[in-house]
Structures are given as C-alpha cells and as structure tokens.
Amino acid sequence: MNKKVLLAICLVGGAAIYIFFQIKKDDAETFSSEKSLEEKKYFSEKPNRKITPRVSDEDENNGFRPSRNKIQQKRRSELSPTKEERKVMFKTPVKLYGQVLDQFDDPVIGAKVTCSRAYSGSMESPLELVSKAPEGRFTISGFSAFAVTILVYPPEGYERGDESGELMVFGKAPQRILKNKDFEGATPDQKKLWEPIVGRANSYEAKKEKPEVFRVTKIP
C-alpha cells in the first residue's frame, strides 16, 4: 500500500471520529437546553406557596393579632359587673331564715350567730343573734347587702365545724351578664361558683319552712 492510500485512510478515519464526537456534543447541549427550558417552565407554572409567618407572643401583645390572653381578659370583663351595676347589687334587701343543728340533726339552742356585710368591710356593729327558739332557729333581716358572712358560735358542749359558717349571696347578677353566652352555657355548679363575683342567677327567696342549716358538732 503506497503512502497516498494510507494517508487517505487516516484522513477519512479522523474525519469520522471528529464527526462522531461533534454529534455527541450537540446532543448533550440540546438535552441540557431542553431540560433547562422544562425546569423554567415547571417553576414558572408551579403556583407560589403562601407562607404564613409565625406570630410570636411579643407580636401578639403588640397588636399583630388578638392573643389568647386578651380574648380571655375580654371574656372575663364581660362577666364582671360594672361600678354602677355593683351599686344596685349592694342595695339588695337581706332576709334569711336559719337553723342551727348538730351532727345528729338535733336543734342547738343558745348558739350565737354573727352576720356582717361581705366585700364592703364589716358593719360597725356586726349583727348578733342567739338561736333561742326551741328548734334552734333565727332570722336575719333589716338591712341591704350584696352578700353577707354568717358565723355560728356554739354554746358549751359543742364545737364549730366546716358548716358553722357560710357566705350568702343575695344580689342578683345584672341582666347584661345573665344574657351573656358564657353565663347562659355554664352549668349550675359553675354559676354557683361565680356567685360571689357576678351575683346570683335567680333572686334569693327566704323560706321559713325551709331554713338555711348551720351545723355544729356535739362533743361526746
């Protein structure tokens, strides 16, 4: 084989190898370009996700949005009587029939009973009674108050117990509070618990035939 033929074969082979790698390069660039276009299209068409920033307690307290504490405070204030409402509640007439019994349901005669206004300081001379009636009964009346504290001091031979005193609420809750959703949805036990703050759900009715019972313990 002469030199001219060998040279021609080398030139043709080199050209073929060059063309092969050039095609590979063009294909790679085309694929990369198409992939880039697809990614751009994907991200441009993908809806933007709305990011809600986390609100700290400090932001809430600075008025960014109402905090749970502020909502609770508002609800408590809606269940609290105003100054004017309290004036009316403190003018509620007081009348109560009571009875002193021991742990065996026997009447106790001679017990001293004191009564003072609650939440407004004690009266100058707390009302003092003695259960002189044969059934150990007594009556409290003749003044106005929102609530009174009643304490029973037994005579000799007896001692005081857990039921020897009680806070009695007479003032009725204002109509505004009675119509409050939280108050309307409360259980009877919850309303009883709230009485010293908001007042009674219903007006107190003194019943002579069903007196309030105060107990003392008879010493063996």
Backbone as CSV, one residue per row, in Angstrom:
resi,resn,N_x,N_y,N_z,CA_x,CA_y,CA_z,C_x,C_y,C_z
1,MET,0.874,-1.183,0.000,0.000,0.000,0.000,0.910,1.232,0.000
2,ASN,0.654,2.113,-0.961,1.535,3.284,-1.055,1.147,4.325,-0.021
3,LYS,1.945,5.300,0.085,1.775,6.337,1.102,0.519,7.155,0.872
4,LYS,0.116,7.384,-0.366,-1.055,8.218,-0.653,-2.331,7.533,-0.157
5,VAL,-2.431,6.232,-0.347,-3.626,5.496,0.074,-3.707,5.495,1.606
6,LEU,-2.575,5.253,2.263,-2.540,5.230,3.729,-2.933,6.577,4.305
7,LEU,-2.454,7.641,3.664,-2.783,8.990,4.123,-4.269,9.262,3.978
8,ALA,-4.834,8.773,2.878,-6.267,8.991,2.627,-7.105,8.267,3.661
9,ILE,-6.678,7.035,3.995,-7.425,6.264,5.002,-7.383,6.976,6.364
10,CYS,-6.233,7.506,6.737,-6.087,8.221,8.019,-6.974,9.462,8.064
11,LEU,-7.009,10.192,6.940,-7.823,11.412,6.898,-9.313,11.085,7.042
12,VAL,-9.740,10.043,6.347,-11.169,9.657,6.410,-11.532,9.199,7.817
13,GLY,-10.634,8.368,8.438,-10.898,7.889,9.806,-10.946,9.011,10.813
14,GLY,-10.024,9.957,10.669,-10.014,11.098,11.599,-11.266,11.950,11.471
15,ALA,-11.692,12.125,10.209,-12.900,12.926,9.979,-14.120,12.242,10.601
16,ALA,-14.171,10.918,10.479,-15.308,10.162,11.029,-15.361,10.285,12.565
17,ILE,-14.170,10.165,13.187,-14.123,10.277,14.657,-14.527,11.679,15.114
18,TYR,-14.073,12.695,14.406,-14.416,14.089,14.735,-15.931,14.310,14.651
19,ILE,-16.509,13.799,13.540,-17.958,13.980,13.323,-18.758,13.279,14.428
20,PHE,-18.264,12.072,14.838,-18.975,11.300,15.864,-19.032,12.062,17.202
21,PHE,-17.887,12.579,17.628,-17.847,13.309,18.898,-18.569,14.652,18.824
22,GLN,-18.571,15.272,17.641,-19.305,16.540,17.483,-20.808,16.324,17.632
23,ILE,-21.280,15.194,17.072,-22.720,14.873,17.186,-23.086,14.639,18.651
24,LYS,-22.205,13.906,19.366,-22.448,13.647,20.782,-22.529,14.937,21.586
25,LYS,-21.611,15.873,21.246,-21.589,17.154,21.948,-22.863,17.943,21.691
26,ASP,-23.309,17.977,20.431,-24.523,18.715,20.075,-25.737,18.121,20.783
27,ASP,-25.779,16.759,20.854,-26.901,16.104,21.521,-26.935,16.455,23.014
28,ALA,-25.749,16.492,23.630,-25.679,16.812,25.056,-26.131,18.245,25.328
29,GLU,-25.697,19.170,24.430,-26.091,20.572,24.600,-27.588,20.741,24.390
30,THR,-28.112,20.009,23.405,-29.558,20.094,23.129,-30.355,19.580,24.320
31,PHE,-29.910,18.433,24.888,-30.598,17.860,26.044,-30.557,18.806,27.244
32,SER,-29.372,19.409,27.446,-29.226,20.331,28.563,-30.122,21.553,28.394
33,SER,-30.200,22.048,27.170,-31.039,23.214,26.884,-32.510,22.891,27.093
34,GLU,-32.922,21.713,26.576,-34.325,21.318,26.724,-34.692,21.111,28.198
35,LYS,-33.754,20.523,28.964,-34.001,20.308,30.387,-34.142,21.636,31.121
36,SER,-33.278,22.594,30.774,-33.340,23.911,31.398,-34.667,24.597,31.113
37,LEU,-35.130,24.466,29.858,-36.410,25.066,29.483,-37.564,24.420,30.236
38,GLU,-37.495,23.098,30.367,-38.548,22.395,31.088,-38.587,22.807,32.563
39,GLU,-37.392,22.953,33.184,-37.331,23.368,34.581,-37.895,24.769,34.763
40,LYS,-37.522,25.679,33.830,-38.050,27.045,33.907,-39.565,27.052,33.780
41,LYS,-40.059,26.242,32.854,-41.498,26.164,32.645,-42.195,25.610,33.877
42,TYR,-41.569,24.575,34.489,-42.159,23.930,35.674,-42.267,24.918,36.836
43,PHE,-41.171,25.630,37.083,-41.175,26.537,38.221,-42.020,27.781,37.963
44,SER,-42.135,28.173,36.679,-42.961,29.342,36.371,-44.439,29.015,36.478
45,GLU,-44.796,27.746,36.129,-46.204,27.356,36.181,-46.627,26.889,37.569
46,LYS,-45.670,26.491,38.419,-45.985,25.994,39.757,-46.501,27.148,40.610
47,PRO,-47.695,26.990,41.195,-48.233,28.096,41.998,-47.351,28.403,43.199
48,ASN,-47.244,29.674,43.492,-46.430,30.087,44.630,-47.128,29.717,45.931
49,ARG,-46.418,29.089,46.834,-46.992,28.725,48.110,-46.980,29.934,49.029
50,LYS,-48.145,30.194,49.621,-48.249,31.325,50.525,-47.662,30.945,51.876
51,ILE,-46.685,31.676,52.302,-46.007,31.388,53.559,-46.572,32.300,54.634
52,THR,-47.136,31.684,55.674,-47.685,32.445,56.782,-46.626,32.575,57.865
53,PRO,-46.206,33.779,58.154,-45.160,33.936,59.169,-45.664,33.560,60.547
54,ARG,-44.806,32.970,61.366,-45.163,32.619,62.732,-45.244,33.896,63.569
55,VAL,-46.311,34.000,64.314,-46.512,35.178,65.138,-46.093,34.860,66.564
56,SER,-45.150,35.583,67.061,-44.673,35.357,68.419,-45.618,36.007,69.420
57,ASP,-45.467,35.620,70.699,-46.272,36.235,71.748,-46.030,37.730,71.828
58,GLU,-44.782,38.129,71.548,-44.459,39.564,71.586,-45.223,40.312,70.509
59,ASP,-45.285,39.702,69.279,-46.041,40.332,68.203,-47.514,40.412,68.549
60,GLU,-48.045,39.331,69.186,-49.458,39.329,69.563,-49.746,40.457,70.542
61,ASN,-48.865,40.608,71.531,-49.072,41.643,72.531,-48.890,43.040,71.968
62,ASN,-48.185,43.150,70.832,-48.012,44.448,70.192,-49.119,44.757,69.208
63,GLY,-50.171,43.942,69.215,-51.330,44.232,68.385,-51.329,43.597,67.019
64,PHE,-50.416,42.649,66.743,-50.407,41.992,65.431,-51.704,41.233,65.207
65,ARG,-52.177,40.556,66.263,-53.492,39.929,66.265,-53.855,39.674,67.725
66,PRO,-55.152,39.533,68.054,-55.530,39.337,69.454,-54.927,38.056,70.024
67,SER,-54.306,38.140,71.175,-53.731,36.964,71.810,-54.804,36.233,72.607
68,ARG,-54.493,34.976,72.967,-55.442,34.204,73.755,-55.695,34.882,75.096
69,ASN,-54.645,35.472,75.681,-54.805,36.144,76.968,-55.764,37.319,76.863
70,LYS,-55.644,38.086,75.770,-56.524,39.242,75.600,-57.967,38.808,75.406
71,ILE,-58.160,37.711,74.673,-59.517,37.199,74.464,-60.112,36.747,75.795
72,GLN,-59.304,36.052,76.606,-59.776,35.598,77.907,-60.074,36.782,78.826
73,GLN,-59.222,37.816,78.763,-59.458,39.003,79.580,-60.754,39.695,79.178
74,LYS,-61.017,39.738,77.879,-62.250,40.361,77.400,-63.463,39.599,77.881
75,ARG,-63.376,38.258,77.824,-64.496,37.436,78.267,-64.741,37.600,79.760
76,ARG,-63.651,37.701,80.545,-63.801,37.907,81.985,-64.425,39.264,82.281
77,SER,-63.998,40.291,81.525,-64.549,41.626,81.763,-66.034,41.681,81.428
78,GLU,-66.455,40.898,80.434,-67.868,40.859,80.071,-68.709,40.186,81.143
79,LEU,-68.061,39.379,81.996,-68.772,38.704,83.086,-68.577,39.410,84.426
80,SER,-67.982,40.593,84.408,-67.762,41.343,85.644,-68.720,42.525,85.713
81,PRO,-69.437,42.672,86.828,-70.352,43.822,86.969,-69.594,45.145,86.957
82,THR,-70.189,46.148,86.367,-69.598,47.485,86.364,-69.806,48.142,87.734
83,LYS,-69.181,49.289,87.912,-69.302,50.013,89.180,-70.757,50.380,89.454
84,GLU,-71.459,50.822,88.429,-72.872,51.202,88.592,-73.734,49.985,88.889
85,GLU,-73.428,48.874,88.234,-74.193,47.647,88.492,-73.973,47.162,89.917
86,ARG,-72.749,47.306,90.423,-72.464,46.882,91.788,-73.230,47.722,92.815
87,LYS,-73.386,48.999,92.526,-74.146,49.862,93.437,-75.564,49.336,93.619
88,VAL,-76.150,48.899,92.519,-77.513,48.355,92.582,-77.522,47.035,93.346
89,MET,-76.529,46.181,93.070,-76.462,44.868,93.715,-76.264,45.001,95.229
90,PHE,-75.535,46.038,95.675,-75.287,46.220,97.103,-76.511,46.753,97.844
91,LYS,-77.548,47.095,97.124,-78.785,47.586,97.743,-79.847,46.496,97.849
92,THR,-79.443,45.243,97.664,-80.390,44.129,97.734,-80.842,43.913,99.181
93,PRO,-82.151,43.914,99.460,-82.636,43.659,100.829,-82.262,42.250,101.295
94,VAL,-81.836,42.137,102.541,-81.414,40.847,103.097,-82.507,40.311,104.019
95,LYS,-82.882,39.065,103.766,-83.798,38.354,104.663,-83.477,36.873,104.575
96,LEU,-83.231,36.265,105.734,-82.818,34.860,105.759,-83.358,34.184,107.017
97,TYR,-83.871,32.988,106.844,-84.273,32.152,107.957,-83.212,31.064,108.127
98,GLY,-82.682,30.926,109.353,-81.637,29.949,109.604,-81.969,29.021,110.749
99,GLN,-81.192,27.960,110.845,-81.380,26.988,111.920,-80.036,26.357,112.261
100,VAL,-79.769,26.172,113.544,-78.527,25.552,113.995,-78.834,24.125,114.448
101,LEU,-78.130,23.163,113.825,-78.305,21.753,114.165,-76.951,21.130,114.464
102,ASP,-76.963,20.001,115.187,-75.722,19.279,115.410,-75.592,18.160,114.380
103,GLN,-74.586,17.309,114.540,-74.334,16.253,113.559,-75.416,15.181,113.546
104,PHE,-76.280,15.208,114.557,-77.370,14.226,114.629,-78.705,14.833,114.208
105,ASP,-78.650,16.039,113.624,-79.847,16.774,113.192,-80.710,17.246,114.373
106,ASP,-80.151,17.291,115.575,-80.864,17.819,116.726,-80.635,19.327,116.805
107,PRO,-81.679,20.099,117.101,-81.521,21.560,117.189,-80.610,21.968,118.339
108,VAL,-79.854,23.036,118.125,-78.936,23.558,119.138,-79.463,24.904,119.603
109,ILE,-79.784,24.994,120.864,-80.341,26.222,121.435,-79.242,26.976,122.162
110,GLY,-79.203,28.286,121.944,-78.229,29.113,122.645,-76.977,29.424,121.848
111,ALA,-76.914,29.046,120.577,-75.742,29.373,119.743,-75.771,30.852,119.369
112,LYS,-74.596,31.469,119.354,-74.504,32.883,118.939,-74.257,32.943,117.443
113,VAL,-75.003,33.803,116.768,-74.894,33.935,115.311,-74.492,35.375,114.987
114,THR,-73.407,35.549,114.222,-72.997,36.889,113.789,-73.172,37.004,112.280
115,CYS,-73.494,38.197,111.829,-73.712,38.445,110.397,-73.080,39.786,110.038
116,SER,-72.251,39.796,109.012,-71.615,41.036,108.563,-71.627,41.113,107.044
117,ARG,-71.629,42.325,106.543,-71.619,42.525,105.099,-70.268,42.079,104.519
118,ALA,-70.336,41.386,103.395,-69.109,40.953,102.717,-68.750,41.933,101.610
119,TYR,-67.457,42.051,101.307,-66.917,42.862,100.211,-67.054,44.357,100.409
120,SER,-67.540,44.795,101.558,-67.647,46.239,101.791,-67.168,46.604,103.182
121,GLY,-66.404,45.694,103.811,-65.962,45.940,105.175,-67.041,45.528,106.164
122,SER,-66.657,45.201,107.349,-67.628,44.778,108.358,-68.494,45.950,108.790
123,MET,-69.692,45.648,109.223,-70.545,46.678,109.795,-69.903,47.196,111.079
124,GLU,-70.245,48.425,111.482,-69.681,48.971,112.714,-69.981,48.040,113.882
125,SER,-71.181,47.511,113.934,-71.557,46.531,114.955,-72.193,45.352,114.227
126,PRO,-71.417,44.279,113.985,-71.978,43.122,113.286,-73.258,42.649,113.967
127,LEU,-74.195,42.260,113.148,-75.479,41.785,113.666,-75.257,40.500,114.455
128,GLU,-75.704,40.497,115.712,-75.534,39.317,116.560,-76.899,38.821,117.027
129,LEU,-77.096,37.528,116.879,-78.345,36.901,117.283,-78.035,35.704,118.161
130,VAL,-79.058,35.215,118.824,-78.929,33.977,119.593,-80.073,33.059,119.194
131,SER,-79.712,31.801,118.872,-80.739,30.840,118.459,-81.505,30.356,119.688
132,LYS,-82.465,31.184,120.088,-83.207,30.894,121.321,-84.423,30.006,121.086
133,ALA,-84.905,29.975,119.862,-86.115,29.204,119.579,-85.875,27.726,119.878
134,PRO,-86.921,26.990,120.244,-86.787,25.565,120.562,-86.170,24.754,119.423
135,GLU,-86.355,25.178,118.197,-85.805,24.450,117.049,-84.422,24.964,116.652
136,GLY,-83.866,25.868,117.451,-82.560,26.440,117.127,-82.621,27.391,115.951
137,ARG,-83.764,27.990,115.727,-83.951,28.872,114.570,-83.571,30.309,114.881
138,PHE,-83.302,31.072,113.799,-83.030,32.506,113.908,-83.394,33.167,112.583
139,THR,-83.549,34.488,112.602,-83.914,35.251,111.403,-82.968,36.432,111.249
140,ILE,-82.512,36.666,110.026,-81.656,37.818,109.707,-82.401,38.686,108.707
141,SER,-82.551,39.965,109.011,-83.257,40.898,108.108,-83.021,42.322,108.597
142,GLY,-83.538,43.274,107.822,-83.499,44.670,108.255,-82.377,45.501,107.669
143,PHE,-81.616,45.022,106.694,-80.570,45.820,106.054,-80.349,45.309,104.627
144,SER,-79.514,46.022,103.870,-79.238,45.667,102.473,-77.768,45.301,102.305
145,ALA,-77.517,44.391,101.382,-76.137,43.978,101.098,-76.115,43.118,99.848
146,PHE,-74.962,43.068,99.197,-74.776,42.144,98.071,-74.599,40.714,98.596
147,ALA,-73.811,40.578,99.666,-73.571,39.282,100.282,-73.250,39.491,101.757
148,VAL,-73.483,38.449,102.565,-73.186,38.529,103.997,-72.406,37.287,104.415
149,THR,-71.615,37.459,105.457,-70.894,36.340,106.053,-71.571,35.996,107.368
150,ILE,-72.012,34.752,107.491,-72.720,34.295,108.687,-71.841,33.278,109.414
151,LEU,-71.596,33.518,110.682,-70.781,32.619,111.502,-71.582,32.197,112.731
152,VAL,-71.471,30.931,113.081,-72.187,30.385,114.225,-71.176,29.963,115.287
153,TYR,-71.386,30.452,116.519,-70.532,30.095,117.649,-71.380,29.272,118.617
154,PRO,-71.090,27.995,118.735,-71.953,27.110,119.533,-71.818,27.338,121.038
155,PRO,-72.823,26.946,121.785,-72.743,27.037,123.253,-71.839,25.958,123.825
156,GLU,-71.704,25.943,125.119,-70.840,24.954,125.775,-71.333,23.534,125.479
157,GLY,-70.379,22.660,125.239,-70.726,21.280,124.928,-70.707,20.987,123.436
158,TYR,-70.448,22.046,122.649,-70.389,21.899,121.193,-69.113,22.572,120.668
159,GLU,-68.751,22.236,119.464,-67.627,22.901,118.808,-67.981,23.202,117.356
160,ARG,-67.294,24.187,116.821,-67.571,24.595,115.442,-67.070,23.539,114.467
161,GLY,-67.698,23.504,113.280,-67.309,22.564,112.233,-67.219,23.252,110.888
162,ASP,-67.082,22.465,109.825,-66.953,23.034,108.474,-68.222,23.751,108.026
163,GLU,-69.354,23.413,108.600,-70.627,24.011,108.195,-71.134,25.002,109.227
164,SER,-70.204,25.555,110.019,-70.601,26.518,111.047,-70.581,27.960,110.537
165,GLY,-70.244,28.144,109.291,-70.230,29.478,108.698,-70.423,29.398,107.199
166,GLU,-70.904,30.480,106.626,-71.154,30.465,105.181,-71.243,31.889,104.646
167,LEU,-70.818,32.039,103.391,-71.002,33.296,102.664,-72.294,33.175,101.870
168,MET,-73.230,34.032,102.154,-74.529,34.003,101.471,-74.632,35.195,100.526
169,VAL,-74.885,34.922,99.245,-75.024,35.973,98.236,-76.506,36.260,98.016
170,PHE,-76.864,37.544,98.065,-78.254,37.946,97.863,-78.442,38.728,96.568
171,GLY,-77.395,39.463,96.140,-77.518,40.283,94.936,-77.653,39.443,93.667
172,LYS,-78.571,39.835,92.830,-78.785,39.128,91.558,-77.879,39.719,90.483
173,ALA,-77.378,38.858,89.602,-76.497,39.303,88.515,-77.243,40.257,87.591
174,PRO,-76.560,41.257,87.034,-77.204,42.181,86.084,-77.743,41.431,84.862
175,GLN,-78.766,41.992,84.261,-79.393,41.363,83.090,-78.400,41.194,81.951
176,ARG,-77.459,42.119,81.843,-76.433,42.035,80.790,-75.615,40.760,80.928
177,ILE,-75.268,40.398,82.159,-74.486,39.192,82.399,-75.337,37.940,82.243
178,LEU,-76.594,38.023,82.673,-77.487,36.866,82.549,-77.689,36.460,81.095
179,LYS,-77.571,37.429,80.163,-77.751,37.142,78.739,-76.428,36.820,78.038
180,ASN,-75.323,36.864,78.787,-74.021,36.552,78.209,-73.955,35.076,77.808
181,LYS,-73.365,34.786,76.644,-73.313,33.412,76.136,-72.566,32.489,77.082
182,ASP,-71.455,32.961,77.645,-70.682,32.124,78.565,-71.489,31.805,79.822
183,PHE,-72.249,32.795,80.303,-73.048,32.584,81.511,-74.216,31.652,81.221
184,GLU,-74.879,31.864,80.090,-76.015,31.007,79.729,-75.583,29.555,79.535
185,GLY,-74.362,29.347,79.023,-73.890,27.997,78.764,-73.227,27.325,79.952
186,ALA,-73.122,28.048,81.070,-72.467,27.483,82.254,-73.390,26.496,82.968
187,THR,-72.793,25.559,83.670,-73.552,24.589,84.453,-74.026,25.245,85.752
188,PRO,-75.032,24.656,86.433,-75.474,25.216,87.723,-74.339,25.318,88.739
189,ASP,-73.431,24.330,88.752,-72.304,24.377,89.684,-71.372,25.542,89.358
190,GLN,-71.141,25.800,88.067,-70.290,26.927,87.670,-70.929,28.250,88.073
191,LYS,-72.235,28.384,87.849,-72.926,29.620,88.218,-72.874,29.849,89.728
192,LYS,-72.971,28.753,90.484,-72.882,28.855,91.947,-71.486,29.321,92.348
193,LEU,-70.478,28.820,91.651,-69.094,29.200,91.937,-68.848,30.666,91.609
194,TRP,-69.530,31.185,90.582,-69.340,32.576,90.156,-70.142,33.574,90.991
195,GLU,-71.065,33.103,91.826,-71.969,33.992,92.559,-71.267,35.123,93.306
196,PRO,-70.193,34.849,94.040,-69.555,35.945,94.781,-68.982,37.042,93.898
197,ILE,-68.848,36.775,92.585,-68.291,37.773,91.666,-69.384,38.434,90.827
198,VAL,-70.237,37.622,90.206,-71.218,38.169,89.260,-72.614,38.293,89.858
199,GLY,-72.876,37.629,90.985,-74.201,37.654,91.576,-74.981,36.383,91.281
200,ARG,-76.163,36.303,91.833,-76.996,35.113,91.691,-77.674,35.072,90.322
201,ALA,-77.921,33.842,89.844,-78.665,33.685,88.595,-80.150,33.975,88.810
202,ASN,-80.622,33.677,90.029,-82.021,33.943,90.388,-82.062,34.666,91.734
203,SER,-83.118,35.414,91.954,-83.257,36.142,93.215,-83.375,35.159,94.382
204,TYR,-82.756,35.507,95.518,-82.844,34.649,96.697,-84.229,34.779,97.308
205,GLU,-84.781,33.642,97.688,-86.109,33.612,98.297,-86.012,32.962,99.670
206,ALA,-86.278,33.737,100.707,-86.226,33.212,102.070,-87.474,32.375,102.341
207,LYS,-87.254,31.160,102.842,-88.369,30.255,103.136,-88.325,29.852,104.612
208,LYS,-89.360,30.262,105.323,-89.419,29.972,106.753,-89.526,28.479,107.024
209,GLU,-90.237,27.776,106.123,-90.425,26.336,106.307,-89.200,25.529,105.879
210,LYS,-88.261,26.178,105.187,-87.028,25.512,104.747,-85.843,26.433,105.042
211,PRO,-85.430,26.539,106.287,-84.357,27.469,106.662,-82.984,26.973,106.205
212,GLU,-82.037,27.913,106.142,-80.646,27.556,105.867,-80.061,26.906,107.122
213,VAL,-79.426,25.750,106.944,-78.933,24.981,108.078,-77.444,25.252,108.315
214,PHE,-77.104,25.525,109.576,-75.713,25.682,110.008,-75.454,24.619,111.071
215,ARG,-74.356,23.898,110.906,-74.108,22.759,111.787,-72.928,23.015,112.735
216,VAL,-73.101,22.480,113.933,-72.015,22.420,114.911,-71.880,20.971,115.351
217,THR,-70.781,20.673,116.015,-70.533,19.286,116.448,-70.688,19.147,117.949
218,LYS,-71.513,18.185,118.328,-71.706,17.921,119.745,-70.536,17.109,120.279
219,ILE,-69.940,17.558,121.395,-68.793,16.880,121.971,-69.283,15.709,122.829
220,PRO,-68.746,14.506,122.582,-69.182,13.325,123.336,-68.942,13.491,124.838
